[in-house]
Amino acid sequence: MKNKKMVILSIVAGLIIVSAVYISYNTGYLQKLLHIQAYDKGDSPYDDYICFVYKIEPRDGEGVEGIPERLTAYIYTNAPANRTNVQFEWEDDNNKYLSAHIWLDGQNILGGGTVEKISQYEYKVSYPIASGHSYNYKSGYKWCLTVWLTSKPHGYAGASIWYLSELYWTWYKDDRQAPYYKPTANAGGPYIAQVGERIKLDSTKSTTPSGSEIIDWYWDINNDGIWDKYGKTAYISFQNTGIYTIKLLVVNDKAFYDEDTTTITVTNVNNPPVADADGPYSGKMGEVITLDGSKSYDPDGNELSYEWDTDGDGRYDATGEKINIRYYTTGNHTVTLKVSDGQYSDTDTTYVVISSSDPENQLPVADAGGPYYGNVSEPITLDGSGSYDPDGYISTWKWDINNDGVWDVSGQYATVSFKVAGNYTVKLMVIDNDGGISYDNATININQPSIGPIDTDSWVKNTVIVLLIIVAIIFIIAIIYIIKKKKII
């Protein structure tokens, strides 16, 4: 009796497990990507097979003029073709369900059924439905699709490992049209990455008409017809440079689908370029001035693009490694060069000094003063007041403190200090009211301050004086004490 109860409980438990698995595989209008779980303790050779239906004809709610010639299903599976069976069932005017089985390898097909292999894992399977049955007085007819994987080649459905079923649709015997629910796939990109970099593929910009929902996203990473990844987003990386084509398939819950392709350009590790606008430049109003960016370079040897902002307004208005330009107002004009290697960019700023086109301007005379001397960390004032302009006045003084080509301080005077002893060169640039430029250098000698000898005589004298003052104070205190004591007696 006890053994009998155990057998009954085992059977009930097995039925519950099978039902749970069955329900889990039959919850959607179309089946999502399934990693098939076998019913036999998980050691089936078919555990890693997948199967999904991504298109049917006729679709649910679709009208057909007269009678549809065939029922068609598009199936993606990597299961063995001689063990995968597609079953069509449909009703006629007498509500009688008719059935036909078709093996994906094309064997044992009866009644005009066909199998077309579209790609390595894609099949188009169809079956004629007229076949002497009446489809006259009813407006709509139901049909059902079931996909079986059997344990033996061309075996019976009863010996199945797994199956997808409960997929029912209705077609109408008139010309009514089902709502148009075709989605629009968007694979994102084009993507750019470096060798070994993790890339996120993003299909979230894919859309589908109102009333439908995208339920499946499949990625073909190698463009070889095999769906390698699943999900709205997917992550991949490549170990070799090149341009890779990626395909996305999206399927919605109304049996409509769409595909999109994009590219991933994989490059070696890229270093940013270095921009060099050269300058500063000078010229006269209306005169052609050539701006030269040829000193710019890319550490990786990549080809560069050049953009120039010639008026300092933040907008790039000219392109090319070298450009010619004219200015029609005097003064300093800011120029910025931007170079790009397609991934990274860099900028450099200089200026153009434009003078009047009046008679020849005499250049100013720069005088940086000096030579200067000082100690470490001691402030030193640089004096450019000796500079002058023979036919006008000086409008600008600029100091290059480190003699590195960068103008650090502006003004006729500049205060500097150095933390390390040594000899330094500073450069002064002066610009006159007509844009004339002149330069002058000066040297600065910085010493490490030293401690001088001790004046022994002065120290002895000062010490004796201090001691005498102390003795005098003690003597006065003693006298006061004695006088007070006598008064008390």
C-alpha positions as CSV (number, residue, x, y, z in Angstrom):
1,M,0.0,0.0,0.0
2,K,2.8,2.3,0.9
3,N,4.6,1.6,-2.4
4,K,1.4,2.3,-4.3
5,K,1.1,5.7,-2.6
6,M,4.7,6.5,-3.5
7,V,4.1,5.6,-7.2
8,I,0.9,7.8,-7.3
9,L,2.8,10.7,-5.7
10,S,5.7,10.3,-8.2
11,I,3.3,10.4,-11.1
12,V,1.5,13.5,-9.8
13,A,4.8,15.2,-9.2
14,G,6.0,14.3,-12.7
15,L,2.7,15.7,-14.2
16,I,3.2,18.9,-12.3
17,I,6.7,19.4,-13.5
18,V,5.7,18.6,-17.1
19,S,2.8,21.0,-16.9
20,A,5.0,23.8,-15.5
21,V,7.5,23.3,-18.3
22,Y,4.7,23.2,-20.9
23,I,3.1,26.4,-19.5
24,S,6.5,28.2,-19.5
25,Y,6.9,27.5,-23.2
26,N,3.4,28.6,-24.2
27,T,2.9,32.0,-22.7
28,G,3.4,34.2,-25.7
29,Y,1.8,34.9,-29.1
30,L,5.2,34.0,-30.6
31,Q,7.7,32.1,-28.7
32,K,10.8,34.0,-27.5
33,L,14.3,32.6,-27.8
34,L,14.2,29.3,-25.8
35,H,17.0,27.3,-24.3
36,I,15.2,24.1,-24.4
37,Q,15.1,22.1,-21.2
38,A,14.7,18.3,-21.7
39,Y,12.1,16.3,-19.8
40,D,14.6,13.6,-19.0
41,K,16.7,14.9,-16.0
42,G,18.6,17.4,-18.1
43,D,21.1,15.1,-19.8
44,S,19.4,15.2,-23.2
45,P,21.7,15.9,-26.2
46,Y,19.1,18.5,-27.2
47,D,19.4,20.7,-24.2
48,D,21.1,23.5,-26.1
49,Y,18.8,23.7,-29.1
50,I,16.6,26.7,-29.7
51,C,13.5,27.2,-31.7
52,F,11.2,30.2,-32.5
53,V,8.6,31.2,-35.0
54,Y,9.2,34.7,-36.4
55,K,6.5,34.9,-39.1
56,I,3.2,33.3,-40.1
57,E,0.9,33.6,-43.2
58,P,-1.9,34.4,-43.1
59,R,-1.6,36.5,-40.0
60,D,-4.2,36.8,-37.2
61,G,-7.2,38.8,-38.3
62,E,-6.1,39.0,-41.9
63,G,-8.6,38.9,-44.7
64,V,-8.1,36.7,-47.7
65,E,-9.9,37.0,-51.0
66,G,-11.5,33.6,-51.5
67,I,-9.5,30.9,-49.8
68,P,-5.8,31.1,-48.9
69,E,-3.8,28.5,-50.8
70,R,-1.4,27.6,-48.0
71,L,-0.6,28.0,-44.4
72,T,3.0,29.1,-43.9
73,A,5.4,29.4,-41.0
74,Y,9.0,30.8,-40.9
75,I,11.0,28.9,-38.3
76,Y,14.5,29.4,-36.8
77,T,16.0,26.4,-35.1
78,N,19.4,24.7,-34.8
79,A,17.8,21.3,-33.9
80,P,18.4,18.3,-36.3
81,A,16.1,18.6,-39.3
82,N,15.2,14.9,-39.3
83,R,13.9,15.2,-35.7
84,T,12.0,18.5,-36.1
85,N,8.4,18.2,-37.2
86,V,6.0,21.0,-38.0
87,Q,2.3,20.2,-37.6
88,F,-0.4,22.4,-39.2
89,E,-4.0,22.1,-38.0
90,W,-7.0,24.0,-39.4
91,E,-10.8,23.9,-39.4
92,D,-13.3,23.7,-42.3
93,D,-17.0,24.7,-42.6
94,N,-17.9,21.6,-40.5
95,N,-15.6,22.8,-37.6
96,K,-13.5,19.8,-38.4
97,Y,-9.8,20.2,-37.6
98,L,-7.5,18.7,-40.2
99,S,-3.8,18.0,-39.6
100,A,-0.6,17.6,-41.5
101,H,3.0,16.9,-40.4
102,I,6.1,18.1,-42.2
103,W,9.7,17.2,-41.3
104,L,12.3,19.9,-41.8
105,D,14.6,17.6,-43.8
106,G,11.8,17.2,-46.4
107,Q,11.2,13.5,-45.9
108,N,7.8,11.8,-45.7
109,I,5.9,14.9,-46.8
110,L,2.4,14.2,-48.0
111,G,-0.4,16.3,-49.5
112,G,1.7,19.0,-51.2
113,G,3.6,20.3,-48.1
114,T,6.9,22.0,-48.8
115,V,10.1,22.9,-46.9
116,E,12.4,25.6,-48.1
117,K,15.7,26.1,-46.3
118,I,16.4,29.9,-46.3
119,S,19.7,29.9,-44.4
120,Q,21.6,27.5,-42.2
121,Y,19.0,27.6,-39.4
122,E,15.9,29.2,-41.1
123,Y,13.1,27.3,-42.8
124,K,10.0,28.2,-44.7
125,V,7.4,25.5,-44.1
126,S,3.9,25.5,-45.8
127,Y,0.9,23.3,-46.5
128,P,-2.1,23.6,-48.8
129,I,-5.4,23.8,-47.0
130,A,-8.2,23.6,-49.6
131,S,-7.8,19.9,-50.4
132,G,-11.5,19.1,-51.1
133,H,-12.9,20.7,-48.0
134,S,-15.6,23.4,-47.9
135,Y,-14.8,27.0,-46.9
136,N,-17.9,28.8,-48.0
137,Y,-20.4,29.8,-45.3
138,K,-18.1,30.8,-42.4
139,S,-16.4,34.2,-42.4
140,G,-13.5,33.2,-40.2
141,Y,-11.4,30.1,-39.8
142,K,-9.0,29.1,-37.1
143,W,-5.6,27.4,-37.6
144,C,-2.9,26.2,-35.2
145,L,0.8,25.5,-35.5
146,T,2.9,23.0,-33.4
147,V,6.6,22.4,-33.6
148,W,7.9,19.1,-32.2
149,L,11.4,17.8,-31.5
150,T,11.3,14.0,-31.4
151,S,13.7,11.6,-29.7
152,K,14.2,9.6,-33.0
153,P,14.6,10.5,-36.6
154,H,11.1,10.8,-38.1
155,G,9.7,9.6,-34.9
156,Y,6.1,10.2,-33.6
157,A,5.0,13.2,-31.7
158,G,4.3,11.0,-28.7
159,A,8.0,10.4,-28.3
160,S,8.8,14.1,-28.3
161,I,11.6,15.9,-26.3
162,W,9.9,19.3,-26.5
163,Y,7.3,21.1,-28.5
164,L,5.9,24.6,-29.1
165,S,2.1,24.7,-29.3
166,E,-1.1,26.6,-28.6
167,L,-0.3,29.1,-31.3
168,Y,-3.8,29.9,-32.8
169,W,-4.8,32.4,-35.4
170,T,-7.9,33.4,-37.4
171,W,-8.1,34.3,-41.1
172,Y,-11.2,35.6,-42.8
173,K,-12.7,34.6,-46.1
174,D,-12.9,38.2,-47.5
175,D,-10.6,41.0,-48.3
176,R,-10.5,42.6,-44.9
177,Q,-7.0,43.6,-43.8
178,A,-5.4,43.0,-40.5
179,P,-4.1,46.2,-38.8
180,Y,-0.6,47.0,-40.1
181,Y,1.8,46.3,-37.3
182,K,5.2,46.0,-39.0
183,P,7.9,47.2,-36.7
184,T,11.0,49.3,-37.7
185,A,14.3,47.8,-36.5
186,N,17.1,50.1,-35.5
187,A,20.4,48.5,-34.7
188,G,22.0,51.7,-33.6
189,G,25.5,52.8,-34.7
190,P,27.6,53.0,-36.7
191,Y,29.8,52.0,-33.8
192,I,33.5,52.8,-33.3
193,A,35.7,50.9,-30.9
194,Q,39.2,49.8,-30.2
195,V,40.6,46.3,-30.2
196,G,39.4,44.4,-27.1
197,E,37.0,47.2,-26.1
198,R,33.5,46.1,-24.8
199,I,30.9,47.4,-27.2
200,K,27.2,47.9,-26.3
201,L,24.8,47.2,-29.1
202,D,21.6,49.1,-28.6
203,S,18.3,48.4,-30.3
204,T,16.1,50.7,-28.1
205,K,15.4,53.0,-30.9
206,S,13.5,50.3,-32.7
207,T,9.8,51.1,-32.9
208,T,6.5,49.3,-33.6
209,P,3.0,50.8,-34.3
210,S,0.6,51.5,-31.4
211,G,-1.2,48.4,-30.3
212,S,1.7,46.1,-30.7
213,E,4.9,45.3,-28.7
214,I,8.3,44.2,-29.7
215,I,9.0,40.9,-27.8
216,D,12.1,39.5,-29.5
217,W,15.5,41.0,-30.4
218,Y,18.1,38.8,-32.2
219,W,21.6,39.8,-33.2
220,D,23.7,38.3,-35.9
221,I,27.2,39.4,-34.9
222,N,29.2,37.9,-37.9
223,N,26.5,38.5,-40.6
224,D,26.6,34.8,-41.3
225,G,22.9,34.1,-40.8
226,I,23.3,32.8,-37.3
227,W,21.6,34.7,-34.4
228,D,24.4,35.0,-31.8
229,K,22.9,37.3,-29.2
230,Y,19.5,38.0,-27.7
231,G,18.0,41.1,-26.0
232,K,17.4,44.8,-26.5
233,T,21.0,45.4,-25.8
234,A,24.0,43.1,-26.3
235,Y,27.7,43.3,-25.5
236,I,30.5,42.2,-27.8
237,S,34.2,42.8,-28.4
238,F,36.6,42.2,-31.3
239,Q,40.3,41.2,-31.1
240,N,41.2,42.3,-34.7
241,T,40.8,45.6,-36.5
242,G,38.4,45.9,-39.3
243,I,34.8,46.9,-40.2
244,Y,32.2,44.4,-39.0
245,T,28.6,44.2,-40.2
246,I,25.9,43.5,-37.5
247,K,22.3,42.5,-38.2
248,L,19.3,43.0,-35.9
249,L,16.0,41.1,-36.2
250,V,13.0,42.4,-34.1
251,V,9.7,40.6,-33.9
252,N,6.5,42.0,-32.4
253,D,3.5,40.2,-30.8
254,K,1.5,40.4,-34.0
255,A,3.8,38.2,-36.0
256,F,5.5,41.1,-37.9
257,Y,9.2,41.5,-38.0
258,D,11.9,43.7,-39.5
259,E,15.7,43.7,-39.9
260,D,18.4,46.4,-39.8
261,T,22.1,46.3,-40.3
262,T,24.9,48.5,-38.9
263,T,28.7,48.5,-38.7
264,I,31.3,48.5,-36.1
265,T,34.7,49.9,-37.0
266,V,37.4,48.4,-34.8
267,T,40.8,50.2,-34.6
268,N,44.0,50.0,-32.7
269,V,44.4,52.2,-29.6
270,N,44.2,55.8,-30.8
271,N,46.1,58.7,-29.3
272,P,44.8,62.3,-29.6
273,P,46.3,64.6,-32.3
274,V,48.2,67.8,-31.4
275,A,47.1,71.1,-32.9
276,D,49.6,73.9,-33.8
277,A,48.2,77.0,-35.3
278,D,51.7,78.6,-35.6
279,G,51.8,82.4,-35.4
280,P,51.4,85.0,-34.1
281,Y,50.8,86.5,-37.6
282,S,50.9,90.1,-38.7
283,G,49.9,92.0,-41.8
284,K,48.1,95.0,-43.2
285,M,44.4,95.7,-43.8
286,G,43.3,93.9,-46.9
287,E,46.5,92.0,-47.3
288,V,46.4,88.2,-47.9
289,I,47.7,86.3,-44.8
290,T,48.3,82.6,-44.8
291,L,47.4,80.7,-41.7
292,D,49.5,77.5,-41.5
293,G,48.5,74.4,-39.4
294,S,51.1,72.1,-41.0
295,K,53.0,71.7,-37.7
296,S,50.0,69.9,-36.3
297,Y,50.5,66.1,-36.1
298,D,48.9,62.8,-35.0
299,P,51.1,60.4,-32.9
300,D,49.5,57.4,-34.7
301,G,50.0,58.8,-38.2
302,N,46.3,59.1,-38.8
303,E,45.1,61.6,-41.4
304,L,43.9,64.9,-39.9
305,S,41.1,67.3,-40.7
306,Y,41.6,71.0,-40.1
307,E,39.0,73.7,-39.1
308,W,39.7,77.4,-38.5
309,D,37.8,79.9,-36.4
310,T,39.2,83.1,-37.9
311,D,37.3,85.7,-35.9
312,G,37.2,84.2,-32.4
313,D,33.4,83.7,-32.3
314,G,33.6,80.0,-31.5
315,R,32.4,78.9,-34.9
316,Y,34.7,77.3,-37.4
317,D,34.4,79.1,-40.8
318,A,37.2,77.6,-42.9
319,T,38.8,74.2,-43.5
320,G,42.2,73.1,-44.7
321,E,45.8,72.6,-43.5
322,K,46.6,76.1,-44.8
323,I,44.1,78.9,-45.5
324,N,44.4,82.4,-46.9
325,I,42.5,85.2,-45.2
326,R,42.1,89.0,-45.2
327,Y,41.2,91.4,-42.4
328,Y,39.8,94.9,-42.9
329,T,40.1,96.2,-39.4
330,T,43.3,97.0,-37.4
331,G,44.1,95.3,-34.1
332,N,44.6,91.8,-32.8
333,H,42.4,89.1,-34.2
334,T,42.1,85.8,-32.4
335,V,42.4,82.6,-34.5
336,T,41.8,79.0,-33.3
337,L,42.7,75.8,-35.2
338,K,40.9,72.5,-34.5
339,V,42.4,69.3,-35.8
340,S,40.7,65.8,-35.6
341,D,41.7,62.3,-36.4
342,G,38.0,61.2,-36.6
343,Q,37.8,60.2,-33.0
344,Y,39.8,62.7,-31.0
345,S,40.5,66.4,-31.5
346,D,42.7,69.2,-30.2
347,T,42.8,73.0,-30.5
348,D,45.4,75.7,-30.5
349,T,44.9,79.5,-30.4
350,T,47.0,82.3,-31.8
351,Y,46.3,85.8,-33.1
352,V,46.8,88.0,-36.2
353,V,48.0,91.6,-35.7
354,I,46.6,93.8,-38.5
355,S,48.1,97.3,-39.0
356,S,46.9,100.2,-41.1
357,S,47.7,100.2,-44.8
358,D,49.1,103.8,-44.4
359,P,52.8,104.6,-45.2
360,E,55.3,102.0,-44.0
361,N,55.3,101.7,-40.2
362,Q,58.5,101.8,-38.3
363,L,58.9,98.9,-36.0
364,P,59.0,99.6,-32.2
365,V,62.2,99.0,-30.2
366,A,61.9,96.5,-27.4
367,D,64.1,96.8,-24.3
368,A,63.7,94.1,-21.7
369,G,66.1,95.9,-19.3
370,G,68.6,93.9,-17.2
371,P,70.6,92.0,-16.7
372,Y,68.8,91.3,-13.4
373,Y,70.2,89.7,-10.2
374,G,68.5,88.3,-7.2
375,N,68.2,85.4,-4.7
376,V,66.1,82.3,-4.7
377,S,62.4,83.1,-4.0
378,E,63.2,86.8,-4.0
379,P,60.8,89.1,-6.1
380,I,62.4,90.7,-9.1
381,T,60.8,93.4,-11.1
382,L,61.3,93.2,-14.9
383,D,61.3,96.7,-16.5
384,G,60.2,97.2,-20.2
385,S,59.9,101.0,-19.9
386,G,63.0,101.5,-22.0
387,S,61.0,100.2,-25.1
388,Y,59.8,102.9,-27.5
389,D,58.2,103.4,-30.9
390,P,59.8,105.8,-33.4
391,D,56.5,106.8,-35.1
392,G,53.8,106.1,-32.6
393,Y,53.4,104.4,-29.3
394,I,53.6,101.0,-27.8
395,S,50.2,99.4,-27.1
396,T,51.2,96.0,-25.8
397,W,53.9,94.5,-23.7
398,K,54.1,90.7,-23.2
399,W,56.7,88.7,-21.2
400,D,57.8,85.1,-21.8
401,I,59.2,84.2,-18.4
402,N,60.4,80.7,-19.2
403,N,61.5,81.4,-22.8
404,D,59.2,78.5,-23.9
405,G,57.2,80.4,-26.5
406,V,54.3,81.1,-24.2
407,W,53.5,84.7,-23.2
408,D,53.0,84.5,-19.4
409,V,52.6,88.1,-18.2
410,S,51.3,91.3,-19.8
411,G,52.3,94.8,-18.9
412,Q,55.2,97.2,-19.0
413,Y,56.5,95.8,-15.7
414,A,56.4,92.2,-14.4
415,T,57.3,90.7,-11.1
416,V,58.8,87.3,-11.0
417,S,60.7,84.9,-8.7
418,F,62.5,81.6,-9.1
419,K,62.8,78.8,-6.6
420,V,66.1,77.3,-8.0
421,A,69.4,79.1,-8.4
422,G,70.7,79.6,-12.0
423,N,70.8,81.8,-15.0
424,Y,67.5,82.4,-16.8
425,T,66.5,84.2,-20.0
426,V,63.3,86.1,-20.4
427,K,61.8,87.6,-23.6
428,L,59.8,90.8,-24.1
429,M,57.5,91.4,-27.0
430,V,56.2,94.9,-27.7
431,I,53.5,95.8,-30.3
432,D,53.0,99.3,-31.5
433,N,49.8,101.1,-32.4
434,D,50.2,100.0,-36.1
435,G,50.7,96.4,-35.2
436,G,54.5,96.4,-35.5
437,I,56.2,93.8,-33.4
438,S,59.7,93.7,-31.8
439,Y,61.4,91.4,-29.3
440,D,64.3,91.6,-26.8
441,N,65.9,89.2,-24.3
442,A,67.3,89.8,-20.9
443,T,69.1,87.5,-18.4
444,I,68.4,86.9,-14.7
445,N,71.1,85.5,-12.4
446,I,69.6,83.9,-9.3
447,N,71.9,83.1,-6.3
448,Q,71.4,80.9,-3.3
449,P,71.8,83.3,-0.3
450,S,74.7,82.5,2.1
451,I,75.2,83.1,5.9
452,G,77.9,85.7,6.6
453,P,80.7,85.5,9.3
454,I,79.9,86.2,13.0
455,D,81.1,89.6,14.4
456,T,82.8,88.4,17.6
457,D,83.6,91.9,19.0
458,S,80.1,93.1,18.7
459,W,78.7,90.0,20.3
460,V,81.0,90.4,23.3
461,K,80.2,94.0,23.7
462,N,76.5,93.4,23.6
463,T,76.8,90.5,26.1
464,V,78.7,92.7,28.6
465,I,76.1,95.5,28.4
466,V,73.3,93.0,29.0
467,L,75.1,91.6,32.1
468,L,75.8,95.1,33.5
469,I,72.1,96.0,33.2
470,I,71.1,92.8,35.0
471,V,73.6,93.5,37.9
472,A,72.3,97.1,38.2
473,I,68.7,95.9,38.5
474,I,69.6,93.4,41.2
475,F,71.6,96.1,43.2
476,I,68.6,98.5,43.1
477,I,66.3,95.8,44.3
478,A,68.6,95.0,47.2
479,I,68.8,98.6,48.3
480,I,65.1,99.0,48.3
481,Y,64.7,95.9,50.3
482,I,67.2,97.1,53.0
483,I,65.5,100.5,53.3
484,K,62.1,98.9,53.8
485,K,63.5,96.6,56.5
486,K,65.1,99.5,58.6
487,K,61.8,101.4,58.5
488,I,60.0,98.4,60.0
489,I,62.6,98.1,62.8
